[in-house]
Amino acid sequence: MEKWQVIALLLLGLGLLLASVLTRARLGDKYELKTIDLVLIILPLLFVLLITGKLKVLDAFGVKADFSSLFADAAAENIKQQVGGTTSPSVDEVVNMLQMASKGGVSDIPRLVENKTQALMFRLGQGGYYGPAIRQYFDALYASSYLQYLVVMDPNGKLFCLYDALDLAVFFRTQGEQAYDEFARWLNTPNANPLQSLKRLPGFIGADQAVARDLSKRDVLKRMDALRVDSLPVVDKEGIFVGTVERAQLTASLILEVADRLEGKE
């Protein structure tokens, strides 16, 4: 663990200490430090060390616990229950709406916003994608705060890539109308050069970085750390996109599984 990470975690613990003291003061108690407050300073650091496996045995305040096997077992579980399906229109439906955009097809946008659409899906080589229509869809759905991803399928319906909507939104707004036109052209004619251009867009996560549903949580977290991302696409055995898995979901799942084991539920 880097030195700055340790410092950041200790500062977070200090923040917890101050919050604890101030909360008690508001409830009428004195401004005083208690033993539990001192524990709060190192609590975030201990938590991270336990999660990462760097601290396997805790022996403090008369309590001794060995977490090594608990976290090892929890991390070895697969990610099936943590896969979050995305609410998104089908590929054909999106293509048809985009094709109709110049003739009023964008009137369907309010319905997608109402459905809390989380992902817009495109198919390489499908044809009919139109830059201004993509912009209207993207801007409207992103403004709704629900849109999280743009998912691109290959001509066979398998995952080609996934984009983080925030990263792509910043790029599009910086580059202007031309960026939407180029994006549409690359989708319509996916030969070698357009495919490389799609891979260079910000927020790109390729199909080779997607994870299988039976992959262990440990391996998924390692891949997230290596790629410096907080979510990854999930595919089935045929390479079909089935949803996403989030770092927060994996971490919460690990904690709950360890808690269950400590309580003897498993």
C-alpha positions as CSV (number, residue, x, y, z in Angstrom):
1,M,0.0,0.0,0.0
2,E,1.3,3.4,-0.9
3,K,2.2,6.0,1.8
4,W,-0.4,8.5,0.5
5,Q,-3.1,5.8,0.7
6,V,-2.3,5.1,4.3
7,I,-2.3,8.9,5.1
8,A,-5.7,9.3,3.3
9,L,-7.2,6.4,5.3
10,L,-5.9,7.8,8.6
11,L,-7.4,11.2,7.6
12,L,-10.7,9.5,6.9
13,G,-10.5,7.9,10.4
14,L,-9.7,11.3,11.9
15,G,-12.9,12.6,10.2
16,L,-14.9,9.8,11.8
17,L,-13.4,10.7,15.2
18,L,-14.4,14.4,14.8
19,A,-17.9,13.4,13.6
20,S,-18.3,11.1,16.6
21,V,-17.3,13.8,19.1
22,L,-19.5,16.5,17.5
23,T,-22.5,14.1,17.3
24,R,-22.2,13.4,21.0
25,A,-21.8,17.1,21.8
26,R,-25.0,17.9,19.9
27,L,-26.8,15.3,22.0
28,G,-25.6,17.0,25.2
29,D,-22.4,15.1,26.1
30,K,-19.1,16.8,26.8
31,Y,-16.4,17.4,24.2
32,E,-14.2,14.5,25.2
33,L,-12.3,11.6,23.6
34,K,-13.2,8.0,24.4
35,T,-11.4,4.8,23.7
36,I,-13.8,4.0,20.9
37,D,-12.9,7.4,19.2
38,L,-9.3,6.4,19.0
39,V,-10.3,3.1,17.4
40,L,-12.2,5.1,14.7
41,I,-8.9,6.7,13.5
42,I,-7.5,3.4,12.4
43,L,-10.8,1.8,11.5
44,P,-10.7,2.7,7.7
45,L,-7.1,1.5,7.5
46,L,-8.0,-1.8,9.2
47,F,-10.9,-2.3,6.9
48,V,-8.9,-1.9,3.8
49,L,-6.1,-4.1,5.1
50,L,-8.6,-6.8,5.9
51,I,-10.4,-6.6,2.5
52,T,-7.1,-6.8,0.6
53,G,-5.8,-9.6,2.8
54,K,-2.8,-7.7,4.1
55,L,-4.1,-8.1,7.7
56,K,-5.3,-11.7,8.4
57,V,-5.3,-11.8,12.2
58,L,-6.7,-9.1,14.5
59,D,-5.7,-9.2,18.2
60,A,-6.7,-6.1,20.1
61,F,-8.8,-5.1,23.1
62,G,-8.9,-8.7,24.3
63,V,-10.4,-10.0,21.1
64,K,-8.6,-12.2,18.6
65,A,-10.0,-13.1,15.2
66,D,-8.5,-14.8,12.2
67,F,-10.1,-13.4,9.0
68,S,-7.8,-15.1,6.5
69,S,-10.0,-18.0,5.6
70,L,-13.2,-15.9,5.8
71,F,-12.1,-13.4,3.2
72,A,-10.4,-16.1,1.1
73,D,-13.7,-18.1,1.0
74,A,-15.8,-15.0,0.3
75,A,-13.4,-13.8,-2.4
76,A,-13.5,-17.1,-4.1
77,E,-17.2,-17.0,-4.7
78,N,-18.4,-16.2,-8.2
79,I,-20.0,-13.0,-9.2
80,K,-23.4,-14.2,-10.5
81,Q,-25.4,-12.5,-7.8
82,Q,-23.5,-9.2,-8.2
83,V,-24.3,-8.9,-11.9
84,G,-26.5,-5.9,-12.4
85,G,-28.6,-6.1,-15.5
86,T,-29.0,-2.8,-17.4
87,T,-32.4,-1.5,-18.4
88,S,-31.9,-0.8,-22.1
89,P,-33.8,-1.0,-25.3
90,S,-33.0,-3.8,-27.7
91,V,-30.5,-3.3,-30.4
92,D,-33.1,-3.4,-33.2
93,E,-35.4,-0.9,-31.3
94,V,-32.6,1.6,-30.9
95,V,-31.5,1.2,-34.5
96,N,-35.0,1.8,-35.8
97,M,-35.5,4.9,-33.6
98,L,-32.2,6.4,-34.8
99,Q,-33.1,5.7,-38.3
100,M,-36.4,7.5,-37.8
101,A,-34.8,10.4,-36.0
102,S,-34.9,12.8,-38.9
103,K,-38.6,12.0,-39.4
104,G,-39.7,12.5,-35.8
105,G,-38.3,9.3,-34.3
106,V,-36.8,11.2,-31.4
107,S,-40.3,11.6,-30.0
108,D,-39.6,8.2,-28.4
109,I,-36.9,9.7,-26.1
110,P,-39.4,10.7,-23.3
111,R,-40.4,7.0,-23.1
112,L,-36.8,5.9,-22.6
113,V,-36.3,8.6,-20.0
114,E,-39.5,7.4,-18.2
115,N,-38.2,3.8,-18.3
116,K,-35.0,5.0,-16.6
117,T,-32.8,3.6,-19.4
118,Q,-29.3,2.9,-18.2
119,A,-27.6,1.8,-21.4
120,L,-27.9,2.7,-25.1
121,M,-27.0,-0.3,-27.3
122,F,-25.6,-0.1,-30.9
123,R,-24.7,-2.8,-33.4
124,L,-21.6,-2.4,-35.6
125,G,-22.5,-2.4,-39.3
126,Q,-26.2,-2.1,-38.8
127,G,-26.3,1.2,-40.7
128,G,-28.7,4.1,-40.3
129,Y,-27.0,5.8,-37.4
130,Y,-27.3,9.6,-37.6
131,G,-25.0,11.9,-35.7
132,P,-27.6,14.6,-34.7
133,A,-30.1,11.9,-33.6
134,I,-27.4,10.2,-31.5
135,R,-26.7,13.5,-29.8
136,Q,-30.4,14.0,-29.0
137,Y,-30.7,10.6,-27.5
138,F,-27.4,10.8,-25.6
139,D,-28.0,14.3,-24.2
140,A,-31.6,13.6,-23.1
141,L,-30.8,10.3,-21.5
142,Y,-27.6,11.5,-19.8
143,A,-29.4,14.6,-18.5
144,S,-31.9,12.3,-16.9
145,S,-29.0,10.9,-14.7
146,Y,-30.0,7.3,-15.5
147,L,-27.8,6.7,-18.5
148,Q,-24.6,5.0,-17.4
149,Y,-23.2,3.1,-20.4
150,L,-23.1,2.9,-24.2
151,V,-22.9,-0.7,-25.3
152,V,-21.7,-1.6,-28.7
153,M,-22.3,-5.1,-30.2
154,D,-20.4,-6.7,-33.1
155,P,-22.4,-7.7,-36.2
156,N,-23.1,-11.1,-34.6
157,G,-24.6,-9.6,-31.5
158,K,-21.7,-10.3,-29.3
159,L,-20.2,-7.6,-27.1
160,F,-17.6,-5.4,-28.8
161,C,-17.2,-2.8,-26.1
162,L,-18.8,-0.8,-23.4
163,Y,-18.3,3.0,-22.8
164,D,-18.7,4.9,-19.5
165,A,-21.3,7.5,-20.3
166,L,-19.7,10.2,-18.2
167,D,-16.3,9.9,-20.0
168,L,-18.0,9.9,-23.4
169,A,-20.2,12.8,-22.5
170,V,-17.2,15.0,-21.6
171,F,-15.6,14.0,-24.9
172,F,-18.6,14.7,-27.0
173,R,-19.3,18.1,-25.4
174,T,-15.7,19.1,-25.9
175,Q,-15.5,18.0,-29.5
176,G,-18.9,19.2,-30.6
177,E,-21.3,18.1,-33.3
178,Q,-18.5,16.6,-35.4
179,A,-17.8,14.0,-32.7
180,Y,-21.3,12.6,-33.0
181,D,-21.1,12.5,-36.8
182,E,-17.8,10.6,-36.6
183,F,-19.2,8.2,-34.0
184,A,-22.2,7.4,-36.3
185,R,-19.9,6.9,-39.3
186,W,-17.6,4.5,-37.4
187,L,-20.6,2.5,-36.3
188,N,-22.1,2.3,-39.8
189,T,-18.9,1.3,-41.5
190,P,-16.8,-0.8,-39.0
191,N,-13.7,-1.6,-41.0
192,A,-10.2,-1.5,-39.6
193,N,-9.8,2.2,-39.2
194,P,-13.2,3.0,-37.6
195,L,-12.7,0.1,-35.2
196,Q,-9.4,1.5,-34.0
197,S,-11.1,5.0,-33.7
198,L,-13.8,3.5,-31.5
199,K,-11.2,1.9,-29.3
200,R,-9.5,5.2,-28.7
201,L,-12.6,6.9,-27.4
202,P,-12.5,7.7,-23.6
203,G,-14.3,5.3,-21.3
204,F,-13.7,2.3,-23.7
205,I,-13.7,-1.2,-22.2
206,G,-13.2,-3.9,-24.8
207,A,-14.8,-7.3,-24.9
208,D,-11.5,-8.9,-24.0
209,Q,-11.7,-7.1,-20.7
210,A,-15.2,-8.4,-19.9
211,V,-15.7,-11.0,-17.2
212,A,-17.6,-14.2,-17.2
213,R,-20.4,-14.8,-14.7
214,D,-18.6,-17.7,-13.0
215,L,-15.4,-15.7,-12.4
216,S,-14.4,-15.3,-8.7
217,K,-14.9,-12.0,-7.0
218,R,-11.2,-11.9,-6.2
219,D,-10.3,-12.1,-9.9
220,V,-12.9,-9.5,-10.8
221,L,-11.5,-7.1,-8.3
222,K,-8.0,-7.7,-9.4
223,R,-9.0,-6.9,-13.0
224,M,-10.8,-3.7,-11.9
225,D,-7.6,-2.6,-10.1
226,A,-5.4,-3.4,-13.1
227,L,-7.7,-1.5,-15.4
228,R,-8.4,1.3,-12.8
229,V,-12.2,1.0,-13.3
230,D,-15.1,0.6,-10.9
231,S,-17.3,-1.5,-13.2
232,L,-16.9,-4.2,-15.9
233,P,-19.2,-5.7,-18.5
234,V,-20.3,-9.3,-18.0
235,V,-20.8,-11.7,-20.8
236,D,-22.2,-15.2,-21.0
237,K,-20.4,-18.2,-22.6
238,E,-21.3,-17.1,-26.1
239,G,-19.9,-13.6,-25.5
240,I,-23.4,-12.0,-25.2
241,F,-23.6,-8.9,-23.0
242,V,-25.7,-9.7,-19.9
243,G,-25.1,-6.7,-17.6
244,T,-22.4,-5.1,-15.5
245,V,-20.7,-5.8,-12.2
246,E,-19.8,-2.9,-9.9
247,R,-16.9,-2.7,-7.4
248,A,-19.2,-1.4,-4.7
249,Q,-21.5,-4.4,-5.1
250,L,-18.5,-6.8,-4.9
251,T,-17.1,-5.2,-1.8
252,A,-20.5,-5.1,0.0
253,S,-21.0,-8.8,-0.9
254,L,-17.6,-9.7,0.6
255,I,-18.4,-7.9,3.8
256,L,-21.9,-9.5,4.1
257,E,-20.5,-13.0,3.5
258,V,-17.8,-12.5,6.1
259,A,-20.4,-11.2,8.6
260,D,-22.6,-14.3,7.9
261,R,-19.6,-16.6,8.5
262,L,-18.8,-14.9,11.7
263,E,-22.4,-15.4,12.9
264,G,-22.2,-19.0,11.9
265,K,-24.9,-18.8,9.2
266,E,-22.7,-20.6,6.7
